[in-house]
Amino acid sequence: MKYKLVVCGGTFDHFHKGHREFLQYGLSISDKLLVGLTTDEFVKAKDTIESIYDYKTRKQELENFFIQEKARNKVSIEPIGSIYIPKIWEQLSIEAIVVSENTISAAKKINLIRKEQRKYPLIIETVRLVKSEHNEYISSSSIRSGEINREGRLNVNPYWLNHSLIITEELRKEFKKPFGILIKDKKDYGNLISPFLITVGDITTKVFNQIGLNQNISVIDFRVARHKEFFSLKDLGFSKVQKVIRVNNPQGYLTSDLFKAVSNIFGSPKSRCRIVLKIEGEEDLSVLPLTLRAPLNSIVFYGQPGEGVVRVDITEKSKEVAYGLTNQFKIVNTNFDNILKKILYL
């Protein structure tokens, strides 16, 4: 059925595949689509997560989508500070409201208010939620948490959780370049407010501890340039008892155990305790799984031998780069992988 005037609303943060299909349906059943976009004040009152985009950015992403759909002239976008239809649209002859499966109750509340105002109820058109690669509904929160990208693809390929990877010679050359911004003076670390502050490497971790930056996660192996330099957490400046997770990861490898450990750290609610990921082997390549799985706006610091420290800001772009690089690793033969694990656990 086609309507002359249809309304819908939402926050539309980190505009994703689910948003796209939701609005495409709204466009398909209407001559004119009214889109209510939640204000920053409404978002903050409901959710204090800082990584939600501001109103201006979210509106721009909506406009870009409608331009791409060649439908900008049939859409009106207005700010909304509640679940209800804004006053500017109250006198319009709206026929239907488009909602997702989990927001039908909001549409019913709107119709109750309309009944009290002696207005006709809106026809409720329901759109199914879109599922991600791991059969969960795509949500902006899952994107912000670092779990999936906007198309619903897992940032950590499930295959990597069961198979170890080994670096190729071509990739070794690639990893000699800084993965992020090279910093030569600790005064240039920049703003360190983030969901997770992470250090990779013993020297970087020790420096952060010395200046009291209180990173959430530290990845260490008690080695510097592959030589044993430290023997305890105290040597690295840790004064309190930490939660220590031990993982086997030989030089040049990304083991399934490492991917599982990193996924578990970020998959559970954030703990107040600081976590130390103690690598048996080599920690250098752990920057990749950390970048892939850490929440957006987290920050990873790691040492660049002879040059300084590299800062990696966890963004959607850095996750895609990390995914592309990890995909180029060679998969270890299953039998060899099992033998390797037996040796490591002896």
C-alpha positions in Angstrom: 0.0 0.0 0.0 1.3 3.5 -0.8 0.6 6.5 1.5 0.9 10.2 0.7 2.5 11.0 4.1 4.5 8.7 6.4 6.5 9.4 9.5 9.3 7.6 11.3 12.0 8.5 13.8 15.2 7.4 15.4 18.8 8.3 16.5 20.4 6.8 13.3 23.9 6.8 14.9 26.7 5.3 12.8 24.3 4.9 9.9 24.3 1.2 9.1 22.7 -1.5 6.9 19.7 -1.8 9.3 19.0 1.9 9.1 19.3 1.8 5.3 16.8 -1.0 4.8 14.4 0.7 7.4 14.4 4.0 5.5 14.3 2.3 2.1 11.0 0.7 3.2 9.7 4.0 4.4 10.5 5.6 1.0 8.9 2.7 -0.9 5.5 3.1 0.8 5.3 6.9 0.8 5.0 10.0 -1.5 6.5 12.0 1.3 8.6 10.8 4.3 8.9 12.7 7.6 12.0 11.7 9.6 12.3 12.7 13.2 16.0 12.7 14.3 16.6 12.7 18.1 18.4 15.7 19.5 21.7 15.6 21.4 19.8 16.4 24.6 17.5 13.5 24.2 20.3 11.1 23.4 22.4 12.2 26.4 19.4 11.9 28.7 18.9 8.3 27.5 22.5 7.2 27.0 25.7 8.9 28.1 28.0 7.1 25.6 30.3 9.7 24.2 30.9 7.9 20.9 27.4 8.6 19.7 27.7 11.1 16.9 26.2 14.6 17.4 23.0 15.7 15.8 24.8 17.6 12.9 26.8 14.5 11.9 23.9 12.1 12.2 21.7 14.5 10.1 24.5 14.8 7.4 24.7 11.0 7.2 20.9 10.8 6.7 21.0 13.5 4.0 23.9 11.7 2.2 21.8 8.5 2.2 18.7 10.2 0.8 20.8 12.0 -1.9 22.2 8.6 -2.8 18.7 7.2 -3.1 17.7 10.2 -5.2 15.0 11.0 -2.7 16.1 14.1 -0.8 13.2 16.2 -2.3 10.6 13.8 -0.8 12.0 13.8 2.7 11.8 16.2 5.6 14.1 15.8 8.6 13.2 17.5 11.9 14.7 17.3 15.4 12.7 15.4 18.0 13.2 15.5 21.8 10.8 12.6 22.6 9.2 9.6 21.1 6.2 11.7 20.0 5.6 13.5 16.7 7.0 17.1 16.8 4.5 20.0 16.9 5.6 21.2 13.5 4.0 18.1 12.0 1.0 17.7 14.3 -1.5 19.4 11.8 -0.3 17.4 8.8 -2.4 14.6 7.4 0.0 11.8 8.4 -1.4 8.4 7.5 1.2 5.9 8.7 4.2 5.4 11.0 7.1 3.2 10.2 8.7 1.4 13.1 11.1 -1.5 13.7 10.2 -4.7 15.5 11.6 -3.4 18.8 9.8 0.1 18.7 6.2 -0.9 18.1 5.4 0.1 21.7 6.4 3.7 20.9 4.0 3.8 17.9 1.2 2.5 20.2 1.9 5.3 22.7 1.7 7.8 19.9 -1.7 6.4 18.9 -2.9 6.6 22.5 -2.1 10.3 22.6 -3.8 10.8 19.2 -6.9 9.1 20.6 -6.9 11.5 23.6 -6.6 14.3 21.1 -9.5 12.8 19.1 -7.3 12.2 16.1 -7.3 9.2 13.9 -4.7 6.5 14.7 -1.8 6.1 12.4 -1.4 2.8 10.5 1.6 1.0 12.0 4.0 -0.4 9.4 6.6 -2.7 10.9 10.1 -3.4 9.4 12.1 -6.4 10.4 15.4 -5.8 12.1 18.5 -6.8 10.0 20.8 -9.4 11.3 24.6 -9.3 11.3 27.1 -12.0 10.3 26.8 -13.7 13.7 23.0 -13.8 13.5 22.5 -10.9 16.0 20.6 -7.7 15.1 22.8 -5.0 13.7 22.9 -2.1 16.1 24.8 1.1 16.5 25.9 0.0 20.0 27.5 -3.1 18.4 29.4 -0.9 16.0 30.5 1.5 18.7 31.6 -1.5 20.9 33.9 -2.6 18.1 32.2 -5.9 17.5 30.9 -5.4 13.9 31.1 -2.9 11.1 28.2 -1.0 9.5 27.3 -3.9 7.2 27.1 -6.4 10.0 30.4 -8.1 9.3 32.3 -9.2 12.4 35.5 -7.3 12.9 37.1 -10.6 14.2 36.5 -13.3 11.6 35.2 -16.4 13.5 37.7 -18.5 11.6 40.5 -16.7 13.4 39.1 -17.9 16.7 39.9 -21.5 15.7 42.9 -21.2 13.4 46.3 -19.6 14.0 47.8 -17.3 11.5 51.4 -16.7 10.5 52.9 -13.5 9.0 54.2 -13.5 5.4 57.5 -12.0 4.2 55.6 -9.3 2.4 53.7 -8.3 5.5 56.9 -8.1 7.5 57.9 -5.1 5.3 54.5 -3.6 5.9 54.8 -3.8 9.7 58.1 -1.9 9.7 56.0 1.2 8.9 54.0 2.9 11.8 50.5 1.6 12.0 49.3 5.0 13.3 50.8 8.4 14.3 54.5 8.3 15.3 55.2 10.3 18.5 58.7 11.1 19.5 57.9 13.0 22.7 55.5 11.9 25.4 54.3 15.5 25.6 52.6 14.9 22.2 50.5 11.9 23.3 47.4 14.1 22.9 44.0 13.7 24.4 43.8 10.3 26.2 40.2 10.3 27.2 38.9 7.0 25.7 36.8 3.9 26.5 40.0 1.9 26.7 43.6 3.1 26.9 45.9 0.3 25.8 49.7 -0.2 25.7 51.6 -2.9 23.8 55.2 -3.6 24.7 57.1 -3.6 28.0 58.9 -0.2 27.6 55.7 1.6 26.5 53.9 0.0 29.4 56.6 0.9 31.9 56.7 4.6 30.7 52.9 4.9 31.0 53.0 3.5 34.5 55.8 5.9 35.5 53.8 8.9 34.4 50.6 7.6 35.9 48.4 7.3 32.8 46.7 4.3 34.2 46.1 2.4 31.0 43.2 -0.1 31.1 45.0 -2.9 29.2 48.8 -3.6 29.0 50.2 -6.2 26.7 53.7 -7.4 27.7 56.1 -10.3 27.3 59.0 -9.3 29.7 61.2 -8.9 26.6 62.8 -5.9 24.8 64.0 -6.6 21.2 63.3 -10.3 21.9 65.7 -10.3 24.9 64.5 -11.0 28.4 64.7 -7.7 30.3 62.0 -7.9 33.0 61.0 -10.6 35.5 57.9 -9.3 37.3 55.0 -6.8 37.0 56.8 -4.7 39.6 59.7 -4.3 37.2 57.2 -2.6 34.8 55.9 -0.2 37.5 52.7 -2.0 38.5 52.1 -1.4 42.2 48.8 -3.1 42.7 47.6 -6.6 42.0 46.4 -6.8 38.4 44.1 -9.2 36.5 46.7 -11.2 34.5 45.7 -13.2 31.4 48.4 -15.4 30.0 48.3 -16.2 26.3 50.7 -18.2 24.0 51.6 -16.4 20.9 55.0 -17.3 19.2 57.0 -14.8 17.2 55.4 -14.0 13.8 52.0 -15.6 14.8 48.5 -14.5 15.6 47.2 -17.5 17.5 43.5 -18.4 18.0 44.2 -18.1 21.7 45.2 -14.5 21.4 42.1 -13.6 19.4 39.9 -15.4 22.0 41.6 -13.6 24.9 41.2 -10.2 23.3 37.6 -10.9 22.3 36.8 -12.0 25.8 38.3 -8.9 27.3 36.1 -6.6 25.2 33.1 -9.0 25.1 32.4 -8.7 28.9 31.4 -5.6 30.8 34.3 -3.3 31.4 36.0 -4.2 34.7 37.3 -1.7 37.1 40.6 -3.6 37.5 43.5 -3.1 35.1 44.2 -6.0 32.8 47.7 -7.3 31.9 47.8 -9.6 28.9 51.0 -11.5 29.4 52.2 -13.1 26.2 54.3 -16.2 26.2 56.2 -15.6 22.9 55.9 -12.2 21.3 53.4 -9.4 21.7 54.2 -7.2 18.7 51.4 -8.3 16.5 48.7 -8.1 19.2 48.1 -4.6 17.9 46.0 -6.1 15.2 43.4 -8.1 17.3 43.3 -5.2 19.7 42.5 -2.7 16.9 39.9 -5.1 15.5 38.0 -5.7 18.7 38.5 -2.6 20.9 35.5 -0.1 21.1 35.6 2.9 18.8 37.6 5.9 20.2 39.9 3.6 22.2 43.6 4.3 21.8 46.5 1.8 21.4 50.1 2.8 22.0 53.1 0.7 21.0 56.8 1.2 20.6 58.5 1.8 17.2 62.1 0.6 17.7 64.6 3.5 17.5 61.9 6.0 16.6 59.4 6.6 19.3 55.9 5.5 20.2 53.0 5.0 17.7 49.5 6.1 18.6 46.6 4.1 17.0 43.2 5.7 17.3 40.5 3.1 17.1 38.2 4.2 14.3 36.2 2.5 11.7 38.9 3.2 9.2 41.7 1.7 11.4 39.6 -1.4 11.9 39.2 -1.9 8.2 43.0 -1.5 7.7 43.6 -4.0 10.4 41.1 -6.4 8.9 42.7 -6.2 5.5 46.2 -6.8 7.0 45.1 -9.8 9.1 43.4 -11.3 6.1 46.8 -11.4 4.4 48.3 -13.6 7.0 48.8 -17.3 6.1 46.5 -19.8 7.8 48.4 -22.4 9.7 47.8 -26.0 8.7 45.3 -27.5 11.3 47.6 -30.4 12.1 50.6 -28.1 12.5 48.5 -25.7 14.6 47.6 -28.6 17.0 51.2 -29.7 17.3 52.3 -26.1 18.0 49.7 -25.8 20.8 50.9 -29.0 22.4 54.5 -27.8 22.4 53.6 -24.4 23.8 51.6 -25.9 26.7 54.3 -28.4 27.7 
